[in-house]
Amino acid sequence: MVNALISSLSLVALAAQGSLAWKAGSECTSSYSYINYTSVPGFFVQDDPSSSTTNFDYTTSNFGLINQTYPTDANFTQCGAPATQWQRFAHYVNSLNAASPASVAYKVLFLARHGEGWHNAAETYYGTPAWNCYYSLLDGNGTAVWADALLTPAGVAQAVKANTFWRSQLSQQKMPAPQSYYSSPLSRCLITANITFGDLSLPAARPFVPTVKEFFREGISIHTCDRRRSKSYIHDLLPSWKFEDGFSETDLIWNGVTAEDSSGQYARSKVVLDEVFTDDEATWISVTSHSGEIGSLLSVLGHRSWSLSTGQAVPVLVKAERMPAPYPSKTIAAWSSAVTCAGPPVSSGAGGCVCSTGATALPTVV
C-alpha cells in the first residue's frame, strides 16, 4: 500500500511538469519531460573533494563560500562600500539565469539539518545497534519522548546559533535572504526552521512563510521518530505556515512495519526537487530537513557526499535543465521489514544486538 501511494504521487508530480512555469517570463513545452540536475562545483568549500566534513562548521566559514573573482565582477557596480563576496556571487548567479535558455534554471539551495532531537540523544545513550533493534520502536522511555522528536536543549541552542549566523550574514555580508522556505513535516525540522528564521529582519519581498512538504521528511523507517504528527497539530503550532497541495491530515506513509531503502528515498527526493524546481521561480531557497534526506537530495543533485551533524547546513549551486527525453526508468525496491528484539537487548556492540528473548521479524505489509 505504501509503495503504491508513493508511486502514484511520483507519477502525478512528474506528469504535472509539462504544464507549469519553469522560469519567470518563460513558457515550457510538453516536449520537455525530464529535469536533469547538476551540482555546479567550484564555489563552496563543500564542493571540493579534498575538503572534510569532520568538525566542519558553516557558521565559521561564511557558509563555505570560496573567496574568488567571477567573470561578472567587471559589470557589477554599486554605490558605497565595496561589494561583499556574497553580493558578487549573487550577481553571478543572477547573470547565469539571465543568460540561460528557457530550459535551464540555476538555483542556490541552503540544505539545513535540524538541531539535535530527543531521538538523537536516545540513540547516543543506548548505542546504535540497541536503538535500531528495540528502543527506536518505542515512543519514549518515561523520561524523554522521541516519537516525532522535539529538540533537546542542545538542539534549540544549535538553531539559535543558526539564527545568529543568518542575522550576521544578512547585515554584514549582505547575503541574499532566501526567497522561499520549505520544511520537512517532522517537528524537529519545523521548530529548527522557525527558530532560525522566524524573527529575522527580512526584506518585505522575502517574508518567512514556509511550505511544509511531505517528501522532504527523513528516510522512512520503522522508527517512531520518523512518524509525523497531524496536519492540525502542525497548523496549530505554526498557523502562518503553508502546506503543499494534498497534504493529508494524518501520516499516510509511515506504518511502523516496513521501511524504504535508498532507491525509494532517491525516487521521492527526485520528485520533491522536481516539484520545487517546477513550481517555484525563486532562485534562493531554504530547505530544513534531515541528515539522511539531505544525503539523498545531494545524490540526486550530483553533489559529492557531505555528512551533516545536527544543526549544520550545506549550500549547493544547482543547474537544472529540462531534457527533451523520456524520464529515465529506475528500479525501486519494495519496502521491507526489519528484524527487531521483542524486549530490551542483552547487549549492544559492533556486531549488532543480542536479544534477550530472540529476534522477531516484523511481518511484511503488501
MARPA-945082 format. One record per residue: residue in one letter; x, y, z of N, C-alpha, C in turn. Coordinates in steps of 0.2 Angstrom, whole numbers. Atoms other than C-alpha are relative to their C-alpha. Layout:
N
R   rest     n.X     n.Y     n.Z    ca.X    ca.Y    ca.Z     c.X     c.Y     c.Z
R      a       X       Y       Z       X       Y       Z       X       Y       Z
...
This chain:
366
R   rest     n.X     n.Y     n.Z    ca.X    ca.Y    ca.Z     c.X     c.Y     c.Z
R      m       4      -6       0       0       0       0       4       6       0
R      v      -5      -6      -1      14      12       5       4       1      -7
R      n      -4      -1       6      24       9     -11      -5       2      -5
R      a       5      -2       5       8      11     -21      -1       8       0
R      l       1      -7      -1       5      28     -13       6       4      -3
R      i      -5      -4       3      22      34     -17       1       0      -7
R      s       0       0       7      22      28     -34      -5       4      -4
R      s       5      -4       3       6      37     -38       1       7       1
R      l      -2      -7      -1      12      53     -30       5       2      -5
R      s      -6      -2       4      28      52     -40      -3       1      -8
R      l       2       0       7      18      49     -57      -4       7       0
R      v       3      -6       1       7      64     -53       4       6       0
R      a      -5      -5       0      22      75     -49       3       1      -7
R      l      -4       0       6      31      70     -65      -5       2      -6
R      a       5      -2       6      15      72     -76      -1       7       0
R      a       2      -7       0      12      89     -70       6       5      -2
R      q      -5      -5       2      29      96     -75      -1       3      -7
R      g       0      -3       7      25      99     -93      -5       6       0
R      s       5      -6       0      11     112     -88       1       5       4
R      l      -1      -6      -5      19     123     -75       6       4      -3
R      a      -5      -5       2      30     138     -77       7      -3       2
R      w      -7       2      -2      49     134     -77       4       6       2
R      k      -4      -6      -2      57     151     -76      -5       6      -1
R      a       3      -6       1      50     169     -74       0       2      -7
R      g       0      -2       7      44     175     -91       2      -5      -5
R      s      -1       5       5      46     159    -100      -6      -5       0
R      e       5       5       1      35     146    -107       3      -7      -1
R      c      -3       7       1      39     127    -105      -5      -4      -5
R      t       4       4       5      33     115    -118      -1      -7       2
R      s       1       7      -2      26      97    -116       6      -4      -2
R      s      -5       4       3      41      91    -126       6      -2       6
R      y      -5       1      -5      52      93    -110      -3      -4       6
R      s       4       5      -4      48      78     -99       5      -2       6
R      y      -5       2      -5      64      76     -88       4       6       2
R      i      -5      -6      -2      74      88     -77       6      -4       3
R      n      -6       3      -1      92      84     -76       4       5       5
R      y      -3      -4      -4     101      91     -61       8      -1       0
R      t      -8       0       0     120      96     -60       2       5       6
R      s      -2      -4      -5     128     102     -44       7       4      -3
R      v      -6      -4       3     140     116     -50       5       1       5
R      p      -6       0      -5     157     114     -42       4       7       0
R      g      -5      -5       1     170     127     -38      -2       7       4
R      f       2      -6      -3     160     140     -27       0      -1       7
R      f       0       1      -7     159     132     -10       5      -6       2
R      v      -5       4      -3     172     123       1      -3      -8       0
R      q       3       7       0     159     108       2       0      -3      -6
R      d      -1       3       7     161     105     -17       6      -3      -1
R      d      -6       3       1     179     101     -15       1      -7       2
R      p      -1       7      -2     183      83     -15       5      -1       6
R      s      -5       0      -5     198      87      -4      -2       2       7
R      s       2      -3      -6     188      95      10      -4      -5       4
R      s       3       5      -4     182      85      25      -6       3       4
R      t       5      -1      -4     166      85      34       1       0       8
R      t      -1       0      -7     174      82      51       1       7       3
R      n      -1      -6      -4     172      96      63      -1       7      -5
R      f       2      -5       4     166     107      48      -6       4       3
R      d       6      -4      -3     155     122      54      -1       6      -5
R      y       1      -5       5     147     133      41       0       7       3
R      t       0      -7      -3     145     147      53       6       3       1
R      t      -6      -4       0     163     150      54       4       0      -6
R      s      -4       0       6     167     149      36      -4       4      -6
R      n       4      -4       4     155     161      28      -4      -5      -5
R      f       4       5       3     144     146      23       4      -4      -5
R      g      -4       3       5     159     139      14       1       3      -7
R      l       0      -4       6     158     152       0       8       1      -1
R      i      -7      -1       1     176     152      -8       1       7      -2
R      n      -2      -7       2     184     169     -10       3       0      -7
R      q      -3       0       7     187     172     -28      -3       6      -4
R      t       3      -5       5     183     183     -43      -5      -4      -5
R      y       5       3       5     169     180     -55       0       4      -7
R      p      -1      -3       7     168     183     -74      -5       7       0
R      t       5      -6       0     153     196     -70       2       5       5
R      d      -2      -5      -5     163     206     -57       1       7      -4
R      a      -2      -6       3     168     219     -70      -7       4      -2
R      n       7      -3       1     149     223     -74      -4       1       6
R      f       4      -1      -6     144     224     -56       2       6       3
R      t      -2      -6      -3     143     241     -49      -5       1       6
R      q       4      -2      -5     136     248     -33       3       6       4
R      c      -3      -6      -3     137     264     -23       2      -2       7
R      g      -2       1      -7     145     265      -6       6      -5       1
R      a      -5       4      -2     155     251       2       2      -5      -6
R      p      -1       5       5     164     238      -9      -5      -6       1
R      a       4       6       0     154     223     -14       3      -6       4
R      t      -2       6      -4     155     208      -2       0      -6      -5
R      q      -1       7       4     159     190      -9      -7      -2      -1
R      w       7       2       1     140     186      -7      -3       4      -5
R      q       3      -4       5     135     201     -17       2      -2      -7
R      r      -3       1       7     146     197     -31      -2      -7      -2
R      f       3       7       1     141     178     -30      -7       1      -3
R      a       7      -1       2     123     183     -31      -1       3      -7
R      h       0      -3       7     126     194     -46       2      -5      -5
R      y      -2       5       5     135     180     -55      -6      -5      -1
R      v       5       5       0     121     168     -51      -6       3      -4
R      n       5      -3       3     108     180     -57       2       1      -8
R      s      -2      -1       7     118     183     -73       0      -7      -4
R      l       1       7       3     118     164     -76      -7      -1      -2
R      n       7       1       2     100     164     -76      -3       4      -5
R      a       2      -4       6      98     179     -87       3      -2      -7
R      a      -3       2       6     109     172    -100      -2      -7      -2
R      s       2       7       2     102     154    -100      -6      -1      -4
R      p       6       1       4      89     147    -111      -6      -2       4
R      a       6       1      -4      71     144    -105       0      -7       3
R      s       0       7      -3      75     126    -102       5      -1       5
R      v      -5       1      -6      89     129     -89      -2       5       5
R      a       1      -5      -6      87     137     -72       6      -2       5
R      y      -5       0      -6     100     140     -58      -3       2       6
R      k       2      -2      -7      96     140     -40       5      -2       5
R      v      -4       2      -5     105     140     -24      -4      -2       6
R      l       3       3      -5      99     128     -11       4       0       6
R      f      -3       0      -7     103     130       8      -4      -6       3
R      l       3       7      -3     100     112      14       2       0       8
R      a      -2       0      -7     100     113      33      -3      -6       4
R      r       2       6      -4      99      98      45      -3       3       7
R      h       3      -3      -6      88     101      61       5      -1       6
R      g      -4       1      -6      95     103      78      -1      -6       3
R      e       0       6      -4      98      89      90      -7      -2       3
R      g       6       2      -3      82      80      94       1      -6       5
R      w       0       5      -5      77      68     108       2      -7      -3
R      h      -2       7       3      79      53      96       8       0      -1
R      n      -7       0       0      97      58      93       4      -1       6
R      a      -3       1      -6     101      59     111      -1      -7       3
R      a       2       7      -2      92      42     114       5      -5      -4
R      e      -4       4       4     102      34     100       7       0       3
R      t      -6       0      -3     118      40     108       0      -3       7
R      y       0       3      -6     113      34     125       0      -7       0
R      y       0       7       1     108      17     120       5      -4      -4
R      g      -4       3       5     120      14     106      -4      -2      -6
R      t       4       1       6     115      12      88      -3      -7      -1
R      p       3       7       1     113      -7      87      -6      -1       5
R      a       6       1      -5     101      -7     103      -5       5      -2
R      w       5      -5       3      92       9      96      -3      -3      -6
R      n       3       2       6      89       1      79      -4      -6       1
R      c       4       6      -1      83     -16      86      -5       0       5
R      y       5       0      -5      72     -11     100      -2       7       2
R      y       2      -7      -3      72       7     108      -3       5      -5
R      s       3      -5       5      68      16      92      -7      -1      -2
R      l       7       2       2      52       7      90      -5       2       6
R      l       4      -2      -6      46      14     107      -2       8      -2
R      d       1      -8       0      38      32     109       5       4       4
R      g      -5      -3      -5      50      35     123       2      -4       6
R      n      -2       4      -5      57      29     139      -3       2       7
R      g       2      -2      -7      47      38     153       3       6       2
R      t      -4      -6      -2      60      52     154       0       5      -6
R      a       0      -4       6      61      58     136      -5      -4      -5
R      v       4       2       5      49      56     121       3       1      -7
R      w      -4      -1       6      57      53     104      -5      -2      -6
R      a       5       1       6      41      49      93      -1       7      -3
R      d       0      -6       4      42      63      80       3       5       5
R      a      -4      -3      -6      55      70      92       0       8      -1
R      l      -1      -7      -1      56      88      98       8       1       1
R      l      -7      -1      -1      73      97     100       2       0       7
R      t      -2       0      -6      83      94     115       3       8       2
R      p      -2      -7      -1      90     110     124       7       1      -4
R      a      -5      -1       4     106     107     114      -2       1      -7
R      g       3      -1       7      96     106      98      -3       7      -1
R      v       3      -7       1      87     123     102       6       5       0
R      a      -6      -5       1     105     131     105       3      -1      -7
R      q      -2       1       7     110     124      88      -4       5      -5
R      a       4      -4       4      95     133      80       1       7       1
R      v      -1      -7      -2      98     149      90       7       2      -3
R      k      -6      -1       3     116     148      83      -1       2      -7
R      a       1      -1       7     110     147      66      -4       7      -1
R      n       4      -7       0      98     162      69       5       5       0
R      t      -5      -5      -1     113     172      75       4       1      -6
R      f      -4       0       6     123     167      60      -3       4      -6
R      w       4      -3       6     110     172      47      -1       7       1
R      r       1      -7      -1     107     188      56       6       4      -2
R      s      -6      -3       2     125     192      54       2       0      -7
R      q      -1       1       8     126     186      36      -4       5      -4
R      l       4      -5       3     112     197      31       2       7       1
R      s      -2      -7      -1     118     213      39       7       1      -2
R      q      -7      -1       1     137     211      37       2      -2      -7
R      q      -2       3       6     139     200      22      -4       2      -6
R      k       5      -1       5     124     206      13      -2      -6      -5
R      m       2       6       3     120     188       9      -7       0      -2
R      p       7       0       2     104     186      -1      -5      -4       5
R      a       5       4      -4      89     180      11      -3      -4      -5
R      p       4       5       5      80     165       4      -6       4      -2
R      q       7      -2       3      65     169      -7      -5      -5       2
R      s       4       5      -2      57     153      -2       2      -5       5
R      y      -2       4      -6      57     142      13      -4      -7       0
R      y       4       6       0      52     123      14       3      -4       6
R      s      -2       4      -5      52     111      28      -3      -7       0
R      s       3       6      -1      50      93      32      -6       1       5
R      p       5      -1      -5      34      90      42       1      -3       7
R      l      -2       3      -6      43      82      56       2       6       5
R      s       0      -6      -5      43      93      72       7       3       1
R      r      -7      -2      -1      62      94      74       2       5      -5
R      c      -2      -4       5      63     102      57      -4       7       0
R      l       4      -6       0      48     114      59       3       5       6
R      i      -3      -4      -6      55     120      76       7       3      -2
R      t      -7      -3       2      73     122      69      -1       6      -5
R      a       1      -5       5      67     132      54      -3       6       3
R      n       3      -6      -3      56     143      65       4       4       4
R      i      -5      -3      -4      70     147      77       5       4      -4
R      t      -5      -3       4      82     150      63      -2       6      -3
R      f       2      -6       4      72     162      53      -6       4       2
R      g       7      -3      -2      56     167      62       0       7       2
R      d       0      -7      -3      62     183      70       5       4      -4
R      l      -4      -4       3      74     189      57      -3       6      -4
R      s       2      -6       4      73     206      49       1      -1      -8
R      l       0       2       7      69     200      31      -3       6      -5
R      p       3      -4       5      66     210      15      -8      -1       0
R      a       7       0       1      47     214      13      -2      -5      -5
R      a       1       5       5      48     204      -3       2      -7       1
R      r      -2       7      -1      55     189       5      -2      -2       7
R      p       2       2      -6      45     185      20       1      -7       2
R      f      -1       7      -3      47     169      31      -7      -3       0
R      v       6       3       1      32     160      25       1      -7      -3
R      p      -2       7       2      37     141      24      -5      -4      -3
R      t       4       6       2      29     127      15       2      -6       2
R      v      -2       7      -3      28     110      23      -1      -5      -6
R      k       0       4       6      32      97      10       1      -7       3
R      e       0       7      -3      29      78      14       7      -3      -2
R      f      -6       4       2      44      71       4       6       3       2
R      f      -7      -2      -2      57      82      12       1      -3       7
R      r      -1       3      -7      55      71      28       6      -5      -1
R      e      -6       4      -1      68      59      34      -1      -7      -4
R      g       1       6       3      71      42      26      -5      -4       4
R      i       6       3      -4      55      32      31       2      -7       2
R      s      -2       7      -3      60      18      43      -6      -2       5
R      i       5       2      -5      50       9      57       1       3       6
R      h      -1      -4      -6      57      21      70      -6       5       1
R      t       5      -5      -2      44      31      79       2       7      -1
R      c      -2      -7       2      54      47      76      -1       2      -7
R      d       2      -2       7      50      46      58      -7       0      -2
R      r       8       0       0      31      46      61      -2       7       1
R      r       2      -7      -1      24      64      59      -7       0       4
R      r       7      -2      -3      10      72      69      -5       2      -6
R      s       5      -2       5      -6      78      61       1       7      -3
R      k       0      -6       3      -9      92      49      -2       5       5
R      s       3      -4      -5     -20     100      63       5       2       5
R      y      -6      -1      -5      -5      99      75       5       5      -3
R      i      -5      -4       3       7     107      63      -3       7      -1
R      h       3      -6       1      -6     121      59      -1       4       7
R      d       0      -4      -6      -9     125      77       6       2       3
R      l      -6      -2      -2       9     125      81       3       6      -4
R      l      -2      -6       4      13     137      66      -5       2      -5
R      p       6      -1       4      -3     144      59       1       4      -6
R      s      -1      -4       6       5     156      47       4      -4      -6
R      w      -3       4       4      14     142      38      -5      -3      -5
R      k       4       3       6       8     134      21       1      -8       0
R      f      -1       7       2       5     116      16       0      -1      -7
R      e       1       1       7       8     109      -1      -7      -3      -1
R      d       6       2       2      -7     104     -10       0      -8       1
R      g       1       7      -1     -14      87      -5       3      -3       6
R      f      -3       2      -6      -5      87      12      -6      -3       4
R      s       5       3      -4     -15      74      22       0       2       7
R      e       1      -1      -8     -22      76      40       4      -5       4
R      t      -4       5      -4     -14      60      46       6      -2      -5
R      d      -6       2       3       3      52      41      -2      -7      -4
R      l       2       6       4      -1      40      26       6      -4      -2
R      i      -5       3       3      16      35      23       4      -5       5
R      w      -3       4      -6      24      29      40      -5      -6       2
R      n       5       5      -2      17      12      45       3      -4       6
R      g      -3       3      -5      30       6      58       2      -7      -1
R      v      -1       7       1      32     -11      50       5      -1      -6
R      t      -5       0       6      41      -8      33       3       6      -1
R      a      -4      -6       1      54       4      28       2       0      -8
R      e      -3       0       7      60      11      11       8      -1       0
R      d      -7       0       1      78       9       5       2       6      -3
R      s      -3      -6       3      90      21      -3      -3       1      -7
R      s       2      -1       6      82      18     -20      -7       3       0
R      g       7      -3      -1      64      23     -14       1       7       3
R      q      -1      -7      -2      71      38      -5       3       4      -5
R      y      -3      -3       5      81      43     -20      -6       2      -5
R      a       5      -1       4      65      42     -30      -5       6       2
R      r       4      -5      -2      55      53     -19       4       7       1
R      s      -4      -6       0      69      65     -17       0       4      -7
R      k       0      -2       7      69      67     -36      -7       4      -1
R      v       7      -3       0      50      70     -35       0       7       3
R      v       1      -7      -4      51      84     -22       4       5      -3
R      l      -4      -5       4      65      93     -31      -3       2      -6
R      d       3      -2       6      56      92     -47      -6       5       1
R      e       5      -5      -1      41     100     -39       2       7       2
R      v      -3      -7      -2      51     114     -31       3       4      -6
R      f      -2      -3       6      60     117     -47      -5       2      -6
R      t       6      -2       4      44     117     -57      -4       5       2
R      d       5      -4      -3      33     126     -46       2       7       2
R      d      -2      -6      -4      44     139     -38       5       4      -5
R      e      -5      -4       4      53     153     -48       5       3       4
R      a      -6      -3      -5      64     158     -33       6      -3      -2
R      t      -6       2       1      82     157     -35       4      -2       6
R      w      -3       1      -6      87     157     -17      -5      -4       5
R      i       5       4      -4      79     143      -7       3      -4       6
R      s      -2       4      -6      80     136      10      -4      -6       1
R      v       3       6      -2      76     118      15       2      -3       6
R      t      -2       3      -7      76     112      33      -3      -7       0
R      s       1       7       0      77      93      33       4      -4       4
R      h      -3       5      -4      86      78      39       7      -2      -3
R      s      -7       2       2     104      70      38      -1      -5      -6
R      g       1       5       5      98      55      28      -4       3      -7
R      e       3      -3       6      86      65      16       4       5      -3
R      i      -5      -5       3      99      79      13       5      -4      -4
R      g      -5       4       4     111      65       8      -3      -3      -6
R      s       3       3       6      98      58      -4      -1       6      -5
R      l       0      -6       4      95      76     -11       6       1      -3
R      l      -6      -1       3     113      78     -14       2      -5      -5
R      s      -1       5       5     114      62     -23      -4       2      -6
R      v       4      -1       6     100      67     -35       3       6      -3
R      l      -3      -6       3     109      84     -37       7      -1      -3
R      g      -6       1       3     125      76     -42       6       3       4
R      h      -5      -3      -4     134      83     -27       4      -5       4
R      r      -4       5      -4     148      74     -18      -4      -1       7
R      s       3       1      -6     143      66      -2       3       5       6
R      w      -2      -5      -5     143      78      13      -4      -1       6
R      s       3       2      -6     139      72      30      -1       7       5
R      l       2      -6      -5     130      85      42      -2      -3       7
R      s       2       2      -7     130      84      60      -7       5       2
R      t       6      -3      -1     114      91      69       2       8       0
R      g      -1      -7       0     112     110      66       4       3      -5
R      q      -4      -3       5     123     111      51      -4       0      -7
R      a       4      -2       7     119     116      33       5       0      -5
R      v      -4       0       6     126     114      16      -3       4      -6
R      p       2      -3       6     124     126       1       2      -3      -6
R      v      -2       3       7     123     120     -17      -3       5      -5
R      l       2      -3       6     123     129     -33      -2      -5      -5
R      v       2       5       4     112     119     -44      -2       3      -7
R      k       3      -1       7     109     119     -63      -5      -5      -2
R      a       5       5       2      93     111     -68      -2       1      -8
R      e       2      -1       8      89     108     -87      -5      -5      -2
R      r       5       4       3      74     101     -95       2      -3      -6
R      m      -2       4       5      78      87    -106      -5      -3      -5
R      p       5       2       5      68      83    -122       1      -8      -1
R      a      -1       8       0      69      64    -117      -5      -3       5
R      p       5       3      -5      58      52    -108       4      -1       7
R      y      -3       0      -7      60      51     -89       4      -7       1
R      p      -4       6       0      74      38     -86      -3      -5       5
R      s       3       5      -5      67      22     -78       5      -2       5
R      k      -4       3      -6      74      16     -61      -4      -5       3
R      t       3       5      -4      71       1     -51      -1       2       7
R      i       2      -2      -7      63       5     -34      -1      -6       4
R      a       1       6      -4      65      -9     -21      -7       0       4
R      a       6       1      -4      49     -15     -12       2       2       7
R      w      -1      -1      -7      48      -9       6       1      -7       4
R      s      -2       6      -3      55     -22      18      -1       1       8
R      s       0       0      -7      53     -27      36       7       0       3
R      a      -7       0      -3      67     -27      49      -1      -5       6
R      v       0       4      -5      72     -39      62       2       4       7
R      t      -1      -4      -6      70     -32      80      -1      -5       6
R      c       1       4      -6      70     -38      98      -6       1       3
R      a       7       0      -3      54     -42     107       1       4       7
R      g      -1      -4      -6      62     -34     123       7       3       0
R      p      -7      -3       0      77     -24     128       5      -5      -1
R      p      -6       5       2      93     -32     121       4      -1       6
R      v      -5       1      -5     105     -40     132       6       4       0
R      s      -5      -4       1     119     -31     125       0       3      -7
R      s      -1      -4       7     124     -19     110       7       1      -1
R      g      -7      -1       2     140     -19     101       1       0      -7
R      a      -2      -1       7     149     -18      85      -4      -6      -5
R      g       3       6       3     141     -35      80      -7       0      -1
R      g       8      -1       1     123     -29      82      -3      -2       7
R      c       4       2      -6     110     -33      95       0      -7       2
R      v       1       7      -2     110     -48     106      -7       0       4
R      c       7       0      -3      91     -51     110      -1      -4       6
R      s       1       4      -6      86     -57     127      -5      -6      -1
R      t       5       5       1      71     -67     120       0      -2      -7
R      g       0       2       7      76     -70     102      -2       6      -4
R      a       2      -5       5      74     -59      87      -7      -2      -3
R      t       6       1       3      57     -56      80      -1       4      -7
R      a       0      -4       7      55     -52      61      -7       3       0
R      l       6      -3       1      41     -40      58      -3      -2      -6
R      p       3       2       6      28     -45      45       1       5      -6
R      t      -1      -4       5      29     -38      28      -7       2      -2
R      v       6      -3       2      15     -26      23       0       0      -8
R      v       1       0       8       9     -28       4      -4       6      -2
